[in-house]
Structure formats: structure tokens, C-alpha cells
Amino acid sequence: MQNRLADGRVKFRHLQCFLAVAQMGSVQQAAESLSVTQPAVSKTIAELELVLGVKLFERGRHGAVPTREGQLFMPHASACVSALRQGVALLARDEGAVTATLDIGVLPTVATALLPGALRHFGEEWPRVSVRLVTGANTELLERLKTGAISFAVGRLADPERMVGLSFEQLYNEPLAVVVRAGHPLAQGAGLPAQLASFPLVMPPFGTLIRQAADSLLAAWGAPPLSAFVELLSVSVGRALALENDAVWFVPAGAVEYDLRRGTLVRLPLPSAGGEEPVGVIQRTDTQPAPAGRALIEAVRRAAREREVRPDGAAAPRKRRTRAANTSADQRSPSAKR
């Protein structure tokens, strides 16, 4: 393989396509993420397999699954792409250089509270670097991080098996809130919990820790079994349902802190404190971010420090700690998937 690599036939587009298919598990989805056609991705993967002399994917009804050789090649391909991005980001710091792009992953329920301040600080220091945000479920962000598609992620601590090869630096704890629009019939707590079923309920997705916290809260509340509800991560859709459809929204408090401060949304009185989950910076342990990436991480830390405890309780007390993936300090239940 070394002789084949030496002839320079492995190109950046080969590695980019390979990582996209490995991350998405689908040639079609990889093509959409790269804004190219499916035949173009298939042809590029076939070229790479020919150059390397190995089969990289098993293709079937369930998508494209990396072979043993594909799994062995993945971290090296990711390291090459990451190194190239770091070099471009370095040049972007110089006057007159081309603008670089920094890809990061952020939970949608975290982004609204943390990113405005972080991007403001980062833009002051790195005005020529574009930031491309990827939002999604925690599990999706972790997979993107492992394949090198993003430089780092701002999310929640996952089960130990999902954190292999990753480190987690805690920024703060975030409580769960139950909110409704101002003037909602339940806003003063009358009729709770019996009247919950009379209104649409918006819940975190099943299998997440914040959903477990919501279910525990409902049980402690003595609420009747839920017969119908909407599951979502989208903050914009959840907000619209709360304001327009009289929905009762179970959401991380940081995602609605602006509306809570302005009185657009109000918290329902809870029988006990909502469960708190750590929010932090997640990085790979086998590589270091580019200077621009390190600067953005520091800007995220600064924004987290600036989030002070407010009367509405949206920002929890700050606390920071860093841990490697093989740490056993926080053992999560196998069902607590993000």
C-alpha cells in the first residue's frame, strides 16, 4: 500500500468522500452532504478502493458499512483531512489570506444560550474564519467528531462506550424546565398535574437523558400516563408550539432563557427540581484542534463563564472538569443514549 500511496493517486476528494460515507452510512446521504451526485460519490469510492487495493464498504439494504479495512483506514483518513484543515486555518490568520472554514457541532438546545457570546468573542480575534455549525442529536455529533467531519462538539456527556477516543470538559450543569406561554391557563399552576393531558405536550426525544429527567419529573408529579405528545430537539419548533398551540414544553432551561427573562414564556411550578445534565466541550484525544479551533473553544469557555445565575434559574452554577473517555467516574445506564 505504501508504494500505491507514494504515487500520489489518493486525493483529498477521495478522503472526503470516504469519511462522508462512513459517517452517514449511506452513499446517497453522503452525496447530499457534499452537494454532489450519488454516482459521483460511488465513482470516487471505487477509485479509492482501486488505489488502495482493498474493499472499504459492504453495501446492502442497510446502507454502506465500513469493512475491517475501512475501519482501519478511517482514523488515518480523518487525521489527514484534519491536518489539512488546520493548515488552511493557520494561513487564514495572516492578512490577505483566503478565508478558512471551521466546522463544529452543537446541540440545538445548547446553541441559543452559548453561541451568541462565543461567536462574538471569536469573531473579534479571528475575523477571517467562517464558522459552519452542525446541529443534531448528541450521538450524531459524536459520530461526526470521530470521523473528523467537525473540529469539536458542544454537547452532553454520553455513555462510556460512546466516549471512547473522546474527552469531555464540563462547562456547566443545565436543568430541565417545563414552560408555557405567558397567560397560559396552566401558568399559575392551577389544575396541575391533572390538566396536563388537556394540552399538547412537547417532549425531548426518547432515549436521551433529558427525556429520562422529564419522565421522572412526570412520575414525581403524579401526572396521568401520556397518551399523545410531540418529540423534538428543534428549539424553534418547540417555541412555536408553545406560543401558538398552547403546548407544555419540556426543554433544557438554557434553550429558553431569553424568553424566560422577557416573560414570553414562563415556568410551570414543579414538585421537585428538574434533573440537571452536564454541558461541555467534546474533543478527540488523538488530535489537536487548529489554532482557530483552539481560539473558538476558548471563546466557548468564556461565554460559559459569562452565563451568570439569573432569577429564572436558566443558567446553572458553573463547574468545569475534563475527563478522558476511559474514565469510570460517571457510569451511565446503557439506555441513557443521546
N, C-alpha and C positions, 0 to 999 in steps of 0.2 A: 504493500500500500504506500510505503514511503516514496518509491520511485514514481508511482502514479501521481501522488500529491506534488512531487517536485516538478512535474511538467506544467504546473500552473492551470490545470483544467478545472479545478474546483474554484468556482466563482462565488462572490458574495450572494448573488441571487439564488444559487444552489442552497447555501446555508439558510438563507432567509425563508425559502420555500419549505425546506426540511423542518425547520423549527415551527413554522406555522401549522403544518400538517400534524406534527407531533403534539402540538399544544391543543389544536382544535379537534383532533381525532377524526377529521373529515377533510377530504380534498376540496369539496365544494365550499365548506366554511372557510378553509384556508384561502381559497381564491377570493372569496368576498372580503376577507380581512386585508388582503394585499391589493385589492382593486384590480385583479386580472381575471382571465377566464379560467375555468376548470381544466380545459385541455392544456393550457399553458403551464399550470402547476403540475399536472401529470407528466408532461414532457420534461419539465425541469427535474422532477424527482427521478424519472427514468435515466436522464443524463447523469445525475449524481450517482445512481446505483451502478451505472456502467463504468464510470470513472473509478469508483471505489472497489468494484468487483464483488459487491455484496448486496443482498436484498435488505432494504431498510424498513419496509412496511408489509404487513399482511393486510390485504384489502378484502372486505366482505360486507355482509349486510349491516354489520355493526360499525362500519366506518374503517378507518385506517389505524392499525395498531402497530407501534414500533416493534420490530423483531429484536432478538437479543443483540444483533449487531447495531441496530438503530439505537437501542438504549445505551450501548457502549459509546456510540458516536455523539450522542446528544450533548453531554456536558462540554465536549471539546468544540463542537459547533457553536454552542452558546457562548463559550469563552471567547471565540474568535469574533463573533458579532459584537459582543460586549466591549472587547478591546478596541475595535474599530470605532464604535460609538464614543468611547472615551477619548480617542484621539481627535475626532471631529469636535467634541465638546471643548477640548483644550484649545484648539485653534479659534473657536468662537469667541474666546475671551479677548483675543487680540483685535485691535482696531482695524476695521476694514475686512475682517474675515467673514466667511459665509456664516449664516445663522445655523446653529445646531438645534436639534430637537431632542428633548428629554422625555422619555416615556415613563410614567409612573402609574401605579394602581391605587385606587382609593375606594373604600366602601361608600356607597351613596349616602348612607345615614351618618357618615362622619364628615364628608366633604364640605357640606354647607357651614359647619361650625369651625373647621380648621383651615380650610384652604384660602379663604379670602385674605387673612392675615399673612399666611405663609407665602402666597404668591406675591403679595405686595412687597414683603421683605426681600424675596428672591429677585424680583424684577429690578429693584434698586441696585443690586450688586451685579446681576447678570442680565442686562437689558437686551442682549443679542441672542439669547437662548429661548427657543419656543418650548413650551411645556404641553405635552399631549397627555390628557387624563383618560385613564381607562377605569370605568366603574363596573362593579359586578359583585356577586357573592364572594365571600371570603375564600371558599375553595377554588373558585375561578382565578382570583388574584394570585393565590399561592402557586397554582399551576403555571400561570404566565410568568411569575417570577423565576421559577425553577428552569424554565426553558429560555430565559434571557429576554423575553419579549418586553419586560418592563425592568427599570433600574432598581426600584424598591416599591414596597407597598405600605400603605397606612391602613391597618385593619385590626383584627382581633386575634388573640392567641387561640390557636386551634389544637386539636388532639396531638399528642406527641408524634404519632406516626405520620401525620401530615406536615409536621415541622422539621422532618429530617433534612439536614442540609441548610436550614434556615435559622436565623437568630431573631429574637423579639426584644425590642426596647420599649418598655412601657412608658407612655406619656401621661395618662390619667385614667381614672375609672369613670364609666358613664352609666348612670342609672336609667332604668326603663320608666317612661311616663305614659299615662293614659290621658289623652287630650280630646277636647271637643271645641267647637266654635264658641265664641263669646255669645251669650244669650241662649245657648242650647238648653232644652228642657231638663237635662241632667246636670247642668253646670254647677248647681248648688248642692248636688248630692242627693236630692230627694228622689226616692224610688229606687235607689241602688241597693243591691245589685239586680233586683228582680226585673227592672225595666231595661236592662242592657239588651235583651233579646228583641226589644221593640225598635231598635235602631241598627243600621248597618255596622258591622264590626270590621275593622281593618287590622290584620294581624301580621307579625313577621312570618317569613316562610317556615314551614315545618322542618325540623331537624337542626335549626340554629339555636344557639344558647339564649338569644333574646326571646325566641319563641318559648323555650322552656321556662324562662322567667315569667313570660306572660301567662302561660298555662298555670304555673304555681300561684301567681297572683290571683287568677280567677278562682282557683280552688280555695285559697285562703279567704277570698271574698264571699265564698258560698254561692257563687253565680250558678245559674242553671246550665246544663250542658249546651254547648253551642250547636245550633242546627244549621247555620249558614254564616259565612264570613268571606272576606276577600284577603288573600295572601299577596304581599308585595314587598319589594325593597325600595321602590321608587318614592323619593320624598315628595316630588312634585305631584304625583298622582295621589298619594296619601293625603297631602294637604288639600287638594281639590275635593276629594271625597269628604273630608272633614268639614270644609267650608260650604260646599254646595249640596251635599247629600245627608247632612246631619250625622255623619259617621262618627263612631267612637274609635279612636286611633291609638293603638299600642305601638309606641315608637321610642327609640333611644332619645333621651332628653336633648342631647346636643343638636339633633336634627331639626328641632323646633324652637330653639332658644330665642331666635329673633321674634317669632310670632308670640311666644310667651311673654317676652319683655314688652311688646307693643300691645298686648291684650287681644290680639286677633284670635288666638287660641288660649284656652285655659285648661289647667289640670283638673281632673276629677279627684276628689278626696279618696285616698286609698286606705285600706285597712291595715296595710303594712308597707314598709319602704319597698320600692321596686328593686329587683335584683340589679347589681352593678357588674359590668363586664369591662376588662381592661382594653384600652385602645393604645396601639403603639406602632412603631416603625418596624417593618419586617424586611430583612435583607438576606441575601445568600451568604453563606460562610466561606465559600470558595473563591470569592472575587470581591473587589472593592469598587465602589461607585467612582465615576469620573469626578474631577473637581467640581463640575457644575452639579452633579448629583449630590455630592457631599454638602455643597452650599444649600441645596434645596432641603436636604434632611435637617440641617441646622436651622433653616427658616421654619420648618415644621415644628421643631423643638421650641423655637422662640414663640411661635403662635400658640403652642400648647401652654407655655408658661404665662402668656398674657391672658389666657382664659381664666378670669377670676370667678370665685364663687359669687353668684348673684342671688337675690331674694327668691327667684323662681327655682333655684336649685339646678339649673340646666348644666352648669359646669361643676363637675365633682372635684374634690381636692386632688391636687396634682401629686403624682408619685411616679418616679422613674426607676426602672430596673432593666438590666439587659441579661438575657439568658440564651444559651445555645439550645439547639434542637434536642439534644440528648439529655437535657436537664429533666429530672424527675420531680421537681418541686411542685408543679401543677399537673396532676394527673386528671385528665378529663375522661368522662364517660364516653365509650365508643359511639353512643348515639348522639353525642353533642357535636354534630358536624355543622360547619358553617355553610 
